[in-house]
Amino acid sequence: MKKIVCLGSLNLDHVYRVDHFVRPGETLSSAGYSVGCGGKGLNQSIALARAGAPVMHAGKIGRDGGMLRDMLEKAGVDVSLVAEGETPTGHAVIQVDAKGENAILLYGGANREISETEIDSALDAAEGGILLLQNEINSIDQVFRRAHDRGIPVAFNFAPFDPEDAARLPLELLSYLIVNEIEGAGVAGVENPEAILATLKSNYPHCRVILTLGKAGSAFLGDDGTMVTIPPFPAEVVDTTSAGDTFIGYLFAGLLEGMALKEAMELATRASAITVSRPGAAESIPFRRELA
């Protein structure tokens, strides 16, 4: 089986449970507080590992980030390309409301200090496999170009979304683009899911686009150009923090196993339904055996 290299973020998650999200000028007491492991990169690497895929994580932490490396290693992720620097580890302040929705404030920290040498090491490791990226590290545009020049397929989860990045990044070099409705609308300039997929297919004909639709499931364009929708699995929502990352990890685990895209998306949907039924970030991601 091919391996996947996730060049991505590593964050310490400071999670606060609140009745509602803090409003401008408001001071709000938290009903609960915890510190956990997160970052879209870490979450997706753990999802890949728990889905049974061979995965290596490349990224950067500060001296305060040892628990992140430890969690990856415990999950079965190869951490030989996790570097340590002087800049503090990236972290997120996460509010989770009574409905299980979340609002996140992100500090990039060491995630924004990845060197050219460290990027080259990740590309070397991804030869013959797939490179998975999110929009939480530095030099994304350079990584796209270097990977493309070396013939390495790149999968990009455009989260968090930035309109300036949408105009600047060479998305035409991607093999896979994974976006939610808001991100997809921001890139495509249209809002209807079918129009988003059609526009992105027209703009980036060599890129397979996967659109996640929250409670409506997910979708892609079939070979005949019509939208194929994967319905959601029923779940009692507790915390949606890592639902998208779980979906992506299980999606690519399925693709690496040789599944068709629809089958891999169905697998990913089942996994993310389990994730939203649990509190927390990385710790909420299920193991493959739980999907049986």
Stockholm file with secondary structure:
# STOCKHOLM 1.0

chainA/1-292         MKKIVCLGSLNLDHVYRVDHFVRPGETLSSAGYSVGCGGKGLNQSIALARAGAPVMHAGKIGRDGGMLRDMLEKAGVDVSLVAEGETPTGHAVIQVDAKGENAILLYGGANREISETEIDSALDAAEGGILLLQNEINSIDQVFRRAHDRGIPVAFNFAPFDPEDAARLPLELLSYLIVNEIEGAGVAGVENPEAILATLKSNYPHCRVILTLGKAGSAFLGDDGTMVTIPPFPAEVVDTTSAGDTFIGYLFAGLLEGMALKEAMELATRASAITVSRPGAAESIPFRRELA
#=GR chainA/1-292 SS CCCEEEECCCEEEEEEECSSCCCTTCCCCCSEEEEEEECHHHHHHHHHHHTTCCEEEEEEECTTCHHHHHHHHHHTCEEEEEEECSSCCEEEEEEECTTSCEEEEEECGGGGCCCHHHHHHHHHHHTTSEEEEETTSSCHHHHHHHHHHTTCCEEEECCSCCHHHHHHSCGGGCSEEEEEHHHHHHHHSCCSHHHHHHHHHHHCTTSEEEEECGGGCEEEECTTSCEEEECCCCCCCSCCTTHHHHHHHHHHHHHHTTCCHHHHHHHHHHHHHHHHTSSSSGGGCCCGGGGC
#=GC SS_cons         CCCEEEECCCEEEEEEECSSCCCTTCCCCCSEEEEEEECHHHHHHHHHHHTTCCEEEEEEECTTCHHHHHHHHHHTCEEEEEEECSSCCEEEEEEECTTSCEEEEEECGGGGCCCHHHHHHHHHHHTTSEEEEETTSSCHHHHHHHHHHTTCCEEEECCSCCHHHHHHSCGGGCSEEEEEHHHHHHHHSCCSHHHHHHHHHHHCTTSEEEEECGGGCEEEECTTSCEEEECCCCCCCSCCTTHHHHHHHHHHHHHHTTCCHHHHHHHHHHHHHHHHTSSSSGGGCCCGGGGC
//
